[in-house]
Amino acid sequence: MKANRLGIAAGAVALLLVGSCQLLPEDMQRPIVIGTANGLTSFDPAGAYDNGSWAVYSNVYQSLLTFDAGSSDPRPDAAKNCGFTDSTLKTFQCELRDDVVFSNGHPVSAMAVKHSFDRILRIRHPLGPGPLFANLRSVEARDAHVTFHLGTADATWPHKIATGAGSIVDPTEFPLDKLRGNESTVGSGPYVVSSYRKGEAIDLESNPTYKGAVTRRRTPVHIRYYPTAQDVEKAWKARTIEVAYSGLPSTALEQIDPRDPDVRLSIGESAQARHLVMNLRSARNPLTDVAARRAVAALVDRGRLASEVFRYTVTPLYSLVPPGVIGQSTAFLDEYPEMDSRYAAQRLRSAGITTPVPITLGHQTGTAALEARELRRQLEADGLFKVELVEEADWDAYQQRCQRGEFDAFVTSWTPDFSDPETFVQPLVGTGGVLHNGYTSAEVDRTIRNTQRHADRGEAIPLFRSIQHAVARDVPLVPLWRKMNHVVTRATVSGGHHLAEGTGIWRLWELRRL
């Protein structure tokens, strides 16, 4: 989820604060106001695989399993217990709690769990979490037990069903074969939605019927959505929000004074990564030639992106699996020189590619537009490429345009679903992955399956490194940077450091007024 390198261990959070305040009785139930540029694209877990949507899912829905703060091990939530039934790692069973109900009073049953997974596989929405469940063959419900039958061994399955993709929905509210509308939602999570205005705001209140892993009293929350980080900054300066989550631009973060008694800055070293993705689906795209992609890989100046565009709130990234995660490597640094136009020109010349190579580069607005302009400058060095920038302000539309292959290349971020190298690999470069860029490799797919066979994840490290070197040779994407997660709160609000953890779960229930 950026590099002002502060030496924080992976998953840890640094909290900088000064000052104190008093809690007044009338503040006890006044909603805490959060501003974010991570929009909610869909209330339906079968139709979204993005940060903004999953942040809401972790509060209004339950999964069978969840993660405690600071832990990478799944623990029961809607389930009483779960586990593999034998050593093959192909059959996983959960027994449900008997006291869990949806916010409309309907029971959270084994059939509801089966329905929730079946509809993801049935609908197969292009922007949904289907790639995460590529190995799922069938789901069986009997009494209070749910059994998942997998195609091949998968030691990471418990982690996958603990994510937003594993959100349990009410069969009477969510059709089996199509997405539900965005007008409202019904779940069994710690919060309920009391009001929603598409693209503007959502109000969450404590769910009085909730039974699960969260035991803390929940403070009401009002979330305001903004188009860009610059808009979040304006709201912060106008004091219309109390928490800025995944919103403030790099220049604003750089200017925060840790001595300011009115501000709490929480910094969590998460593993969110940024990639320049190549579209391999169109024969007319010059980047379908691997020589052109290798030339791109040799021209990117990650250090300048980090310093000039993001003001050292990100750090250069040289492979799929970032530092701090087992199986990390520096595959692109090993394979290519950096900022080397001679090397790039030689690759293009040897392949008979005429320069400048014309390509389109898709990007979003705000800081992403500054990033795209800097990438254009780098790629156009010495006249090797001619880059046309194509901006899309709307996040939903941007995802759809990327999915349809409208750009020769595009920039996108990836946030891990759980703490394992699998989540940086299979969804991005496995066949049928979330990038929709047409990349497929029998070698990579085979090696991914082999990594999933190892319950001891340390035994899979050589395999993950092999995958990353294969990707560096094929260049379906170029890793650009990883970032630390910054959450800024007013001094009257505590718990912001829990939002900065970067674990994929938005722990709104940890927020409190002081």
PEFENFEN-V39504 format. One record per residue. N is the residue number from 1. SS is DSSP state (H for helix, E for strand, C for the rest). PSI is psi in radians with two decimals (none if undefined). D_LAST is the distance of its C-alpha to the last C-alpha in whole Angstrom. Layout:
N;SS;PSI;D_LAST
N;SS;PSI;D_LAST
This chain:
1;C;none;27
2;C;3.11;28
3;C;1.30;30
4;C;1.49;28
5;C;1.90;29
6;C;0.13;27
7;C;0.66;29
8;C;2.33;26
9;C;2.66;28
10;C;2.28;28
11;C;-0.19;25
12;C;2.92;23
13;E;2.36;20
14;E;2.39;19
15;E;2.07;16
16;E;2.11;16
17;E;2.70;13
18;C;2.54;13
19;C;2.97;11
20;C;2.92;8
21;C;3.00;6
22;C;2.51;6
23;C;2.12;5
24;C;2.57;9
25;H;-0.67;11
26;H;-0.25;12
27;H;-0.19;9
28;C;-0.73;9
29;C;0.22;12
30;C;2.23;12
31;C;2.45;13
32;E;2.28;11
33;E;2.12;14
34;E;2.39;16
35;E;2.36;19
36;E;2.67;22
37;C;0.05;26
38;C;1.69;26
39;C;2.71;28
40;C;2.05;29
41;C;-0.52;32
42;C;2.44;33
43;C;-0.19;31
44;C;2.02;34
45;C;-0.32;34
46;C;-0.14;38
47;C;0.19;37
48;C;2.49;35
49;C;1.02;34
50;C;2.83;32
51;H;-0.87;28
52;H;-0.71;27
53;H;-0.80;28
54;H;-0.50;28
55;H;-0.73;24
56;H;-0.70;24
57;H;-0.70;27
58;H;-0.12;24
59;H;-0.53;22
60;H;-0.25;25
61;C;2.89;28
62;C;2.67;28
63;C;2.93;31
64;C;-0.69;33
65;E;2.84;31
66;E;-3.10;28
67;E;2.32;26
68;C;2.78;23
69;C;2.26;21
70;C;0.11;23
71;C;2.53;26
72;C;0.08;29
73;C;2.17;31
74;E;2.53;31
75;E;2.76;30
76;E;2.52;31
77;C;-1.46;29
78;C;-0.31;31
79;E;2.68;34
80;E;-0.69;35
81;E;2.75;36
82;E;2.73;38
83;E;2.83;40
84;E;2.49;44
85;C;-0.30;47
86;C;-3.05;49
87;C;-0.05;49
88;C;-0.29;50
89;C;0.56;47
90;C;-0.17;48
91;E;2.12;47
92;E;2.28;43
93;E;2.48;42
94;E;2.49;39
95;E;2.21;39
96;E;2.65;37
97;C;2.74;35
98;C;0.11;36
99;C;0.27;33
100;C;2.28;32
101;E;2.72;32
102;C;2.89;31
103;C;-0.26;29
104;C;0.07;33
105;C;-0.19;34
106;C;2.53;36
107;E;2.52;36
108;C;1.73;35
109;C;2.99;39
110;H;-0.63;41
111;H;-0.60;43
112;H;-0.68;39
113;H;-0.83;39
114;H;-0.79;42
115;H;-0.72;42
116;H;-0.71;39
117;H;-0.68;41
118;H;-0.69;44
119;H;-0.52;43
120;H;-0.77;41
121;H;-0.59;45
122;H;-0.81;47
123;H;-0.70;45
124;C;0.89;45
125;C;2.36;43
126;C;-0.41;43
127;C;0.20;40
128;C;-3.13;39
129;C;0.28;38
130;H;-0.73;41
131;H;-0.46;42
132;H;-0.46;40
133;H;0.53;42
134;C;-0.41;45
135;C;-0.07;46
136;E;2.18;46
137;E;-0.73;49
138;E;2.80;48
139;E;2.31;46
140;E;2.31;47
141;E;2.22;45
142;E;2.05;47
143;C;-2.13;45
144;C;0.20;42
145;E;2.45;43
146;E;2.27;42
147;E;2.24;45
148;E;2.20;44
149;E;2.09;48
150;E;2.66;48
151;C;-0.67;50
152;C;2.90;50
153;C;2.41;48
154;C;1.71;44
155;C;-0.30;42
156;C;0.04;39
157;H;-0.76;39
158;H;-0.62;37
159;H;-0.67;34
160;H;-0.71;36
161;H;-0.12;35
162;C;-0.05;31
163;C;-3.10;31
164;H;-0.44;30
165;H;-0.43;34
166;H;0.23;34
167;C;2.31;32
168;C;2.25;34
169;C;2.79;35
170;C;2.12;37
171;C;-0.46;40
172;C;-0.22;41
173;C;-0.48;38
174;C;1.91;39
175;C;2.69;43
176;C;-0.57;45
177;C;0.15;46
178;C;2.81;44
179;C;2.65;41
180;C;2.66;39
181;C;2.94;38
182;C;0.30;34
183;C;-0.52;34
184;C;-3.09;31
185;C;2.75;31
186;C;2.20;31
187;C;-3.02;29
188;C;0.31;28
189;C;-3.11;25
190;C;-0.30;21
191;E;2.77;21
192;E;2.66;24
193;E;2.09;24
194;E;-0.45;24
195;E;2.70;26
196;E;2.30;27
197;E;1.96;29
198;C;2.23;31
199;C;-0.01;30
200;C;-1.02;27
201;E;2.79;24
202;E;2.43;23
203;E;2.29;21
204;E;2.34;20
205;E;2.75;19
206;E;2.35;19
207;C;1.93;22
208;C;-0.30;23
209;C;0.06;26
210;C;2.37;25
211;C;2.10;26
212;C;-2.70;26
213;C;-0.44;24
214;C;2.14;21
215;C;-0.14;19
216;C;2.66;16
217;C;2.41;14
218;C;2.21;14
219;C;2.41;12
220;C;2.59;15
221;E;2.39;15
222;E;2.05;17
223;E;2.22;19
224;E;2.29;22
225;E;2.37;25
226;C;2.60;26
227;C;-0.68;30
228;C;2.92;29
229;H;-0.56;27
230;H;-0.59;28
231;H;-0.63;27
232;H;-0.71;23
233;H;-0.74;23
234;H;-0.74;24
235;H;-0.67;22
236;H;-0.80;19
237;H;-0.54;21
238;C;-0.07;21
239;C;0.55;17
240;C;-0.11;18
241;C;2.68;16
242;C;-0.32;12
243;E;2.26;14
244;E;1.93;17
245;E;2.20;19
246;C;0.92;22
247;C;-0.82;23
248;C;2.34;23
249;C;2.88;27
250;H;-0.69;28
251;H;-0.62;28
252;H;-0.71;25
253;H;-0.66;23
254;H;-0.49;26
255;C;-0.08;25
256;C;2.25;21
257;C;1.99;21
258;C;-0.22;19
259;C;-0.10;19
260;C;2.05;17
261;C;-0.16;14
262;C;0.01;12
263;E;2.42;13
264;E;2.15;12
265;E;2.03;16
266;E;2.29;16
267;E;2.02;20
268;E;2.30;22
269;E;1.57;25
270;E;-3.05;26
271;E;0.45;30
272;E;2.33;30
273;E;2.69;34
274;E;2.35;36
275;E;2.58;39
276;E;1.92;42
277;E;2.36;44
278;E;2.35;48
279;C;1.97;49
280;C;0.16;52
281;C;-0.41;53
282;C;2.19;56
283;C;-0.37;59
284;C;-0.21;59
285;C;2.11;56
286;H;-0.40;57
287;H;-0.04;54
288;H;-0.29;56
289;C;2.10;58
290;H;-0.48;56
291;H;-0.67;58
292;H;-0.68;56
293;H;-0.67;52
294;H;-0.58;53
295;H;-0.73;54
296;H;-0.79;50
297;H;-0.55;49
298;H;-0.21;51
299;H;-0.33;50
300;C;2.32;46
301;C;1.60;44
302;H;-0.63;41
303;H;-0.68;40
304;H;-0.65;40
305;H;-0.78;38
306;H;-0.72;35
307;H;-0.82;36
308;H;-0.65;37
309;H;-0.79;35
310;C;0.12;32
311;C;0.77;32
312;C;0.41;32
313;C;0.04;29
314;E;2.88;31
315;E;2.50;34
316;E;2.53;37
317;C;2.34;38
318;C;0.21;42
319;C;3.10;42
320;C;-0.85;40
321;C;2.06;39
322;C;2.90;36
323;C;2.52;36
324;C;-0.18;33
325;C;2.36;35
326;C;2.51;38
327;C;0.09;41
328;C;2.71;40
329;C;3.12;43
330;C;0.88;44
331;H;-0.73;47
332;H;-0.56;47
333;H;-0.60;47
334;H;-0.58;50
335;H;-0.56;52
336;C;2.58;51
337;C;2.86;51
338;C;2.41;49
339;C;0.75;50
340;C;1.62;53
341;H;-0.48;55
342;H;-0.82;58
343;H;-0.81;57
344;H;-0.76;56
345;H;-0.65;59
346;H;-0.71;62
347;H;-0.78;60
348;H;-0.75;60
349;H;-0.75;64
350;H;-0.51;65
351;C;-0.01;64
352;C;0.48;66
353;C;2.18;63
354;C;2.40;64
355;C;2.68;61
356;C;2.52;59
357;E;2.07;57
358;E;2.20;56
359;E;2.72;53
360;E;2.49;50
361;E;1.99;46
362;E;2.48;44
363;E;2.95;40
364;C;-3.00;37
365;C;-3.09;36
366;C;-2.40;33
367;H;-0.53;33
368;H;-0.54;35
369;H;-0.65;38
370;H;-0.71;38
371;H;-0.76;38
372;H;-0.69;41
373;H;-0.65;43
374;H;-0.68;43
375;H;-0.71;44
376;H;-0.78;47
377;H;-0.73;48
378;H;-0.76;48
379;H;-0.47;50
380;C;0.08;52
381;H;2.31;53
382;H;0.37;57
383;H;0.43;57
384;C;-0.59;57
385;E;2.72;55
386;E;1.93;54
387;E;2.16;51
388;E;2.09;50
389;E;2.36;46
390;E;1.94;45
391;E;2.44;42
392;C;2.03;40
393;C;-0.61;37
394;C;2.19;36
395;H;-0.77;35
396;H;-0.82;37
397;H;-0.64;40
398;H;-0.80;39
399;H;-0.77;39
400;H;-0.68;42
401;H;-0.67;44
402;H;-0.76;44
403;H;-0.59;45
404;H;-0.11;48
405;C;0.58;49
406;C;-0.31;49
407;C;2.58;48
408;C;-0.58;50
409;E;2.73;47
410;E;2.75;43
411;E;2.42;40
412;E;2.75;37
413;E;2.70;34
414;E;2.18;34
415;C;2.29;31
416;C;2.55;32
417;C;-0.50;31
418;C;3.03;31
419;C;1.46;32
420;C;2.50;35
421;C;-0.39;38
422;H;-0.73;39
423;H;-0.26;37
424;H;-0.13;38
425;H;-1.19;41
426;H;-0.80;43
427;H;-0.45;41
428;H;-0.73;42
429;H;-0.01;45
430;C;2.62;46
431;C;2.33;49
432;C;0.39;47
433;C;-3.10;44
434;C;-0.27;41
435;C;-0.38;43
436;C;0.63;46
437;C;0.09;48
438;C;0.11;51
439;C;2.35;50
440;C;2.45;52
441;C;2.08;53
442;H;-0.65;55
443;H;-0.80;54
444;H;-0.79;51
445;H;-0.76;50
446;H;-0.73;53
447;H;-0.62;50
448;H;-0.81;47
449;H;-0.65;49
450;H;-0.60;50
451;H;-0.57;46
452;C;-0.22;45
453;C;-0.22;48
454;C;1.90;46
455;C;-0.63;43
456;C;1.78;43
457;H;-0.40;41
458;H;-0.52;43
459;H;-0.31;46
460;H;-0.06;46
461;H;-0.84;45
462;H;-0.58;48
463;H;-0.73;48
464;H;-0.66;45
465;H;-0.60;46
466;H;-0.75;50
467;H;-0.78;48
468;H;-0.61;46
469;H;-0.59;50
470;H;-0.70;51
471;H;-0.67;49
472;H;-0.60;49
473;H;-0.65;53
474;H;-0.49;52
475;C;0.97;50
476;C;-0.25;48
477;E;2.85;45
478;E;2.01;44
479;E;2.38;41
480;E;-1.01;39
481;E;2.89;36
482;E;2.74;33
483;E;2.76;29
484;E;2.67;26
485;E;2.11;23
486;E;2.22;20
487;E;2.21;17
488;E;2.26;15
489;E;2.76;12
490;E;2.76;10
491;C;-0.26;8
492;C;-0.06;5
493;E;2.29;6
494;E;2.87;7
495;C;-0.01;10
496;H;-0.50;12
497;H;-0.43;15
498;H;-0.53;16
499;H;-0.37;17
500;C;0.00;19
501;C;-0.55;21
502;C;0.52;24
503;C;-0.08;25
504;C;-0.13;26
505;C;2.21;23
506;C;1.69;20
507;C;1.22;17
508;H;-0.48;15
509;H;-0.20;14
510;H;-0.18;12
511;C;2.41;10
512;E;2.69;6
513;E;2.50;4
514;C;none;0
